Amino acid sequence: MPMNVRFADFIRAEIEPILQAWEEFAETILPAERMDRTGLRDHAREMLLAIADDLESHQSEEERAAKSKGQGPDAKGTSWAEVHGGDRHTSGFSVMETVSEFRALRASVVSLWSKTHLMVSERQLADLTRFHEAIDQAVAESLEHYATVKEMETRLFGAILVASPDPIFVLDLEGRFIYANKATADLFGLGLEAILGKTAFELGFSFASDIQPNLEAVIAERSSFRGKFIHRFDSGIGERFEYLLAPVLDEHQLTEATVCILQDVTERALAEEKIWHNAHHDLLTGLPNRRLFLDRLDQEIKQAKRSKATIAVLFMDLDGFKDINDSLGHDAGDRTLSEVAERLTSCVREADTVARMGGDEFTVILTGAQQREDADLVARAIVSALEKPYQIEEQSVELSASIGVSFYPRDASGPLALLEAADQAMYKAKESGSDRVCFYDTLYE
């Protein structure tokens, strides 16, 4: 290359090596890891060509001095430096990372120029000075547009937060509220001055201890977490909530705060719970139905297997119930069954399960019944409770019960087999007369 080549011509001629150096540097910046070659080079070519044209334009001393301070005259339309700054903000580059790219661009051009021009003329030195001034102006334009885009995003984000019907708040690393939108204040039933600077513990929220470990994990692992909690705030709004915790990362990818978004799911949760309850409970008595009974029996068997414990299952059929239905009607029969359910529940512990299998058949799971005498004692108490008269439609009616008993693991090892064994014992008790209790292991004696 001739020794007297103009700096602008040098930039145009050597633009590919300059861009190669720019690309290699850009690849070292974290947000650039997701960008392809086109994205890395994006506007660098246009900026260099614009600078080359600028070097060939006439400028006064005052204009050059202003450009060296990044205060050059506004370009007509949006400059490539401004476009670059806006795009870099969108791509997640920090201010320092954006500035460092311009430093790399400057270094690439000057380094390559120095290698090919060991001696420079006064004119070339002036061109080099003007190049530095143009780079300074490009940095200023890029950062100004970067800041403009960021400020607009901040305003838009603020408007979204204010308008959001969902409570959104930000917690610092100590779990203190440093931001809360209006929906949050409305939900908490507190003014912002009472919320900011406080922790969920200090505000007396019952869910604070449950959320705390998840909050710490989000901070440490820099990952989001979804959870649920039940709480009734002073505002009286909702009681079932789902929440999302998301980390706010600084330029070093370290968590500097946590955003939490709440969603009131009370209506949906209660509707789902009602559907589940209706699918697993007898609608008349409110007791677990056959489906839930077998599920609980399966869980109890697994627990008993681990702890080497025993379980007793009682299967009972009401004697004389058909007569009540036939003589007094189904409404009277339903009221009788409801009272039977109450009496059965009063005869067992809270840890035991009473279920209605359908019709006038009921079952009981007795956990921890170590021997025959334990189950026999409960069965006799049930017989005694059920044989007391029932006042139905101003009439006194009587019932009795036949009860069959089976034991895990002695009589069977699975839920259905254990229930079937108790059912067989119940039929043996029924054949022997009313108010009888029969154990499965006596059927084959």
C-alpha positions in Angstrom: 0.0 0.0 0.0 1.4 3.4 -0.9 2.9 5.4 1.9 0.8 8.5 1.1 -2.6 6.7 1.1 -5.4 8.6 2.7 -6.8 7.2 6.0 -10.3 7.0 4.5 -9.0 5.0 1.5 -7.1 2.7 3.9 -10.4 2.0 5.9 -12.2 1.1 2.7 -9.4 -1.1 1.4 -8.8 -3.0 4.6 -12.4 -3.2 5.9 -12.5 -7.0 5.8 -9.5 -7.5 8.2 -10.9 -4.8 10.4 -14.3 -6.5 10.6 -12.6 -9.8 11.3 -10.9 -8.4 14.3 -14.2 -6.7 15.4 -16.0 -10.1 15.2 -13.4 -11.9 17.2 -13.7 -9.3 20.0 -17.5 -9.3 19.9 -17.5 -13.1 20.5 -15.9 -12.6 23.9 -18.9 -10.6 25.2 -21.5 -12.7 27.0 -24.7 -11.5 25.2 -23.0 -12.1 21.8 -22.9 -15.8 22.4 -26.4 -16.1 21.1 -25.6 -14.0 17.9 -24.6 -15.3 14.5 -21.8 -13.7 12.3 -24.2 -11.3 10.7 -25.4 -10.1 14.1 -21.9 -9.7 15.4 -20.8 -7.5 12.5 -24.2 -5.9 12.0 -23.6 -2.2 11.5 -19.8 -2.1 11.8 -19.3 -2.0 8.0 -21.7 0.9 7.6 -20.2 2.8 10.5 -16.7 2.4 9.1 -17.7 3.6 5.7 -19.6 6.5 7.2 -16.4 7.5 9.2 -14.4 7.2 6.0 -16.8 9.6 4.2 -16.6 11.9 7.3 -12.8 12.0 7.1 -13.1 13.4 3.6 -15.6 16.1 4.5 -14.6 19.6 5.4 -14.8 20.4 9.1 -13.9 23.5 11.0 -11.6 23.4 14.1 -14.7 24.1 16.3 -16.6 21.1 14.7 -13.6 18.8 15.2 -13.2 19.9 18.8 -16.9 19.2 19.5 -16.7 15.8 17.9 -13.7 14.8 20.1 -16.1 15.4 23.0 -18.9 13.5 21.4 -20.8 16.7 20.8 -20.7 16.9 17.0 -23.7 18.2 14.9 -26.7 16.0 14.7 -26.7 13.9 11.6 -29.6 14.0 9.2 -31.8 11.0 10.2 -30.6 8.2 12.4 -26.9 7.4 12.2 -25.5 3.9 12.0 -24.0 4.4 15.5 -27.4 5.2 16.9 -29.0 2.1 15.3 -26.1 0.0 16.7 -26.6 1.4 20.2 -30.4 0.6 20.1 -29.9 -2.9 18.8 -27.2 -3.7 21.3 -29.5 -2.7 24.1 -32.2 -5.0 22.7 -29.6 -7.8 22.5 -28.8 -7.5 26.2 -25.5 -5.6 26.0 -24.6 -3.4 28.9 -23.3 0.1 28.5 -19.7 -0.9 29.1 -20.0 -3.8 26.7 -21.3 -1.5 24.0 -18.5 1.1 24.6 -15.9 -1.7 24.6 -17.0 -2.7 21.1 -16.1 0.8 19.9 -12.8 0.6 21.7 -12.1 -2.6 19.9 -13.1 -1.1 16.5 -10.7 1.8 17.2 -7.9 -0.6 18.2 -8.4 -2.8 15.2 -8.1 0.1 12.7 -5.2 1.8 14.5 -3.3 -1.5 14.9 -3.6 -2.5 11.3 -2.7 1.1 10.2 0.4 1.1 12.4 1.6 -2.2 10.9 1.4 -1.0 7.3 2.5 2.7 8.0 5.7 2.8 10.0 6.1 6.4 8.9 3.2 8.8 8.5 2.9 12.2 6.9 1.5 15.2 8.6 -1.7 14.8 6.6 -2.1 11.2 7.5 -1.5 12.1 11.2 -4.3 14.7 10.9 -6.5 12.0 9.3 -5.8 9.7 12.2 -6.7 12.4 14.7 -10.0 13.0 12.8 -10.6 9.2 12.9 -10.4 9.3 16.7 -12.8 12.2 16.8 -15.2 10.4 14.6 -15.1 7.3 16.8 -15.7 9.5 19.9 -18.8 11.0 18.2 -20.0 7.5 17.2 -19.7 6.4 20.8 -21.7 9.4 22.0 -24.4 8.8 19.4 -24.6 5.1 20.2 -24.9 5.6 23.9 -27.4 8.4 23.5 -29.7 6.2 21.5 -29.0 3.3 23.9 -30.1 5.5 26.8 -33.2 6.7 24.9 -34.3 3.1 24.1 -33.7 2.1 27.7 -35.6 5.1 29.1 -38.5 4.3 26.8 -38.5 0.6 27.9 -38.4 1.7 31.5 -41.5 4.0 31.0 -43.3 1.2 29.1 -42.4 -1.3 31.8 -43.6 1.0 34.5 -46.9 1.6 32.8 -47.4 -2.2 32.4 -46.6 -2.7 36.1 -49.1 0.0 37.2 -51.8 -1.3 34.9 -51.3 -5.0 35.7 -54.2 -6.6 37.5 -51.7 -9.1 39.0 -49.7 -8.2 42.1 -46.0 -7.7 41.1 -43.3 -6.8 43.5 -39.5 -6.8 43.7 -37.5 -8.1 46.7 -33.8 -7.4 47.5 -31.4 -10.1 48.5 -32.6 -9.8 52.1 -36.2 -10.4 51.1 -37.3 -6.8 51.6 -39.8 -5.2 49.4 -38.1 -2.5 47.2 -41.0 -2.2 44.7 -44.7 -3.0 44.7 -47.3 -2.1 42.1 -50.8 -0.9 43.0 -52.3 -4.4 42.7 -49.9 -5.6 45.4 -50.9 -2.8 47.8 -54.6 -3.5 47.1 -54.1 -7.2 47.8 -52.2 -6.7 51.0 -54.6 -4.1 52.1 -51.6 -1.8 53.0 -50.2 1.4 51.7 -46.9 1.3 49.9 -45.2 3.1 52.8 -46.1 0.2 55.0 -44.8 -2.4 52.5 -41.5 -1.0 51.2 -38.5 -1.9 53.3 -40.3 -4.8 55.1 -40.0 -8.5 54.7 -42.9 -10.9 54.4 -42.1 -12.1 57.9 -42.3 -8.6 59.2 -45.6 -8.1 57.5 -46.9 -11.2 59.3 -47.7 -13.3 56.2 -48.1 -16.9 57.1 -46.6 -18.1 53.8 -43.3 -16.4 54.4 -41.5 -19.4 55.9 -42.7 -21.6 53.0 -41.5 -19.2 50.3 -38.1 -18.3 51.9 -36.3 -21.5 50.9 -37.5 -21.1 47.3 -36.4 -17.4 47.3 -33.0 -18.4 48.4 -32.7 -21.1 45.7 -33.7 -18.6 43.0 -31.0 -16.2 44.2 -28.3 -18.9 44.4 -29.2 -20.8 41.3 -30.3 -17.8 39.2 -33.4 -19.7 38.0 -37.1 -19.2 38.2 -39.5 -21.0 40.5 -43.2 -21.5 40.5 -45.2 -22.3 43.6 -48.5 -22.1 45.5 -49.7 -20.9 48.9 -52.9 -20.3 50.8 -53.3 -17.1 52.7 -56.1 -14.6 53.4 -54.8 -11.0 53.3 -56.4 -8.2 55.3 -58.0 -7.0 52.1 -60.1 -10.2 51.9 -59.1 -10.7 48.3 -58.7 -14.4 47.5 -57.0 -17.1 49.5 -55.4 -19.4 47.0 -52.4 -18.0 45.0 -49.8 -19.2 42.5 -46.5 -17.3 42.4 -43.5 -17.0 40.1 -40.1 -16.0 41.4 -37.6 -14.8 38.8 -34.1 -13.5 39.4 -32.9 -10.1 38.3 -29.3 -10.4 37.1 -26.7 -7.7 37.0 -24.0 -7.2 34.3 -22.0 -10.0 35.9 -24.9 -12.4 35.7 -25.3 -12.4 39.5 -28.7 -12.1 41.2 -29.3 -8.6 42.5 -33.0 -8.8 43.2 -36.0 -11.1 42.8 -39.3 -10.4 41.0 -42.4 -12.0 42.3 -45.7 -12.2 40.4 -48.8 -13.4 42.2 -52.0 -14.7 40.6 -55.2 -15.2 42.5 -56.4 -18.7 41.6 -59.0 -19.0 44.4 -62.0 -19.6 42.1 -60.2 -22.1 39.9 -58.6 -23.9 42.9 -61.9 -24.3 44.8 -63.7 -25.5 41.6 -60.9 -28.1 41.1 -61.1 -29.2 44.7 -64.9 -29.5 44.5 -64.6 -31.6 41.3 -62.0 -33.8 43.0 -64.1 -34.1 46.2 -67.2 -35.1 44.3 -65.2 -37.7 42.4 -63.8 -39.2 45.5 -66.6 -38.8 48.1 -70.1 -40.1 48.5 -72.5 -37.2 47.8 -75.0 -38.2 50.4 -72.9 -38.8 53.4 -69.7 -36.9 52.5 -67.6 -40.1 53.3 -64.9 -41.3 51.0 -66.3 -43.5 48.2 -64.9 -46.8 47.0 -62.3 -45.1 44.7 -60.8 -43.0 47.5 -61.1 -45.9 50.0 -59.0 -48.2 47.8 -56.5 -45.5 47.2 -56.1 -44.8 51.0 -56.0 -48.6 51.7 -53.2 -48.9 49.1 -51.2 -46.1 50.8 -51.8 -47.6 54.3 -50.5 -51.0 53.1 -47.4 -49.4 51.7 -46.8 -47.6 55.0 -47.5 -50.8 57.0 -45.1 -52.8 54.8 -42.3 -50.3 55.6 -43.0 -50.2 59.3 -43.9 -53.9 59.5 -47.3 -53.0 61.0 -50.8 -54.6 60.6 -54.0 -53.1 59.2 -57.6 -54.3 59.8 -60.4 -53.8 57.3 -64.0 -53.9 58.4 -66.7 -54.5 55.8 -70.3 -54.0 57.0 -73.8 -54.4 55.6 -76.9 -52.9 57.3 -79.6 -55.4 58.3 -83.1 -54.1 57.9 -82.3 -51.0 55.8 -84.4 -52.3 52.8 -87.5 -52.3 55.1 -86.9 -48.6 56.0 -86.7 -47.7 52.3 -89.8 -49.7 51.4 -92.0 -48.5 54.2 -90.8 -44.8 54.7 -89.4 -44.0 51.3 -86.0 -43.1 49.9 -85.8 -39.7 51.6 -86.1 -41.5 55.0 -83.5 -44.0 53.8 -81.1 -41.2 52.9 -81.4 -39.5 56.3 -80.8 -42.9 58.0 -77.7 -43.5 56.0 -76.4 -40.0 56.9 -76.9 -40.7 60.6 -75.2 -44.1 60.2 -72.2 -42.3 58.7 -72.0 -40.0 61.7 -72.2 -42.9 64.2 -69.6 -44.8 62.4 -67.2 -41.9 62.3 -67.7 -41.4 66.1 -66.6 -45.0 66.7 -63.1 -44.7 65.2 -60.1 -42.5 65.5 -59.4 -39.5 63.2 -56.5 -41.4 61.6 -58.9 -44.2 60.6 -60.9 -44.1 57.4 -64.7 -44.7 57.1 -66.1 -45.0 53.6 -69.4 -45.8 51.9 -69.0 -48.4 49.2 -72.6 -47.9 47.9 -76.1 -48.8 49.0 -76.0 -49.8 52.6 -72.4 -51.1 52.6 -69.7 -49.3 54.6 -66.0 -50.0 55.2 -63.5 -49.0 57.8 -59.6 -49.0 57.7 -58.2 -49.4 61.2 -54.5 -48.5 61.2 -52.3 -49.9 64.0 -54.8 -52.7 64.9 -52.1 -55.1 66.2 -54.3 -58.1 67.1 -57.8 -59.5 66.8 -59.0 -58.0 70.1 -58.3 -54.4 68.8 -60.5 -54.9 65.7 -63.1 -56.8 67.6 -63.4 -54.0 70.2 -64.1 -51.4 67.5 -66.4 -53.7 65.6 -68.5 -54.4 68.7 -68.6 -50.6 69.4 -69.9 -50.0 65.9 -72.6 -52.7 66.3 -73.7 -51.2 69.6 -73.8 -47.7 68.1 -75.8 -48.7 65.0 -78.4 -50.7 66.8 -79.7 -47.7 68.8 -83.1 -46.5 67.4 -83.2 -43.8 64.7 -85.8 -41.1 64.8 -86.9 -40.7 61.1 -90.0 -38.8 60.2 -91.3 -38.9 63.7 -90.9 -42.7 63.7 -88.4 -44.8 65.6 -86.7 -47.3 63.4 -84.0 -49.8 64.1 -81.1 -51.3 62.2 -78.4 -53.8 62.9 -75.1 -54.6 61.1 -73.2 -57.6 59.9 -69.4 -57.0 60.0 -66.6 -58.9 58.4 -62.9 -58.3 59.3 -59.7 -59.1 57.5 -56.0 -58.3 58.4 -53.0 -57.2 56.4 -50.7 -59.0 55.9 -52.1 -62.2 57.4 -55.2 -62.5 55.2 -54.1 -60.6 52.1 -51.4 -58.3 50.8 -53.2 -56.1 48.3 -56.1 -53.6 48.6 -58.6 -55.5 46.5 -57.8 -58.8 48.0 -58.0 -57.5 51.5 -61.4 -55.9 50.8 -62.6 -59.1 49.2 -61.5 -61.1 52.3 -63.5 -58.7 54.6 -66.5 -59.0 52.3 -66.5 -62.8 52.5 -66.3 -62.6 56.2 -69.2 -60.2 56.3 -71.4 -62.6 54.3 -70.5 -65.3 56.8 -71.5 -63.0 59.7 -74.8 -62.2 57.9 -75.6 -65.9 57.5 -75.1 -66.3 61.2 -77.7 -63.7 62.1 -77.8 -59.9 62.7 -75.3 -58.0 64.9 -72.6 -60.4 64.2 -68.8 -60.0 63.7 -66.8 -62.5 61.7 -63.1 -62.7 61.0 -61.8 -63.9 57.7 -59.3 -66.4 59.2 -62.2 -68.3 60.9 -63.9 -69.1 57.6 -61.9 -72.2 57.0 -61.5 -73.5 60.5 
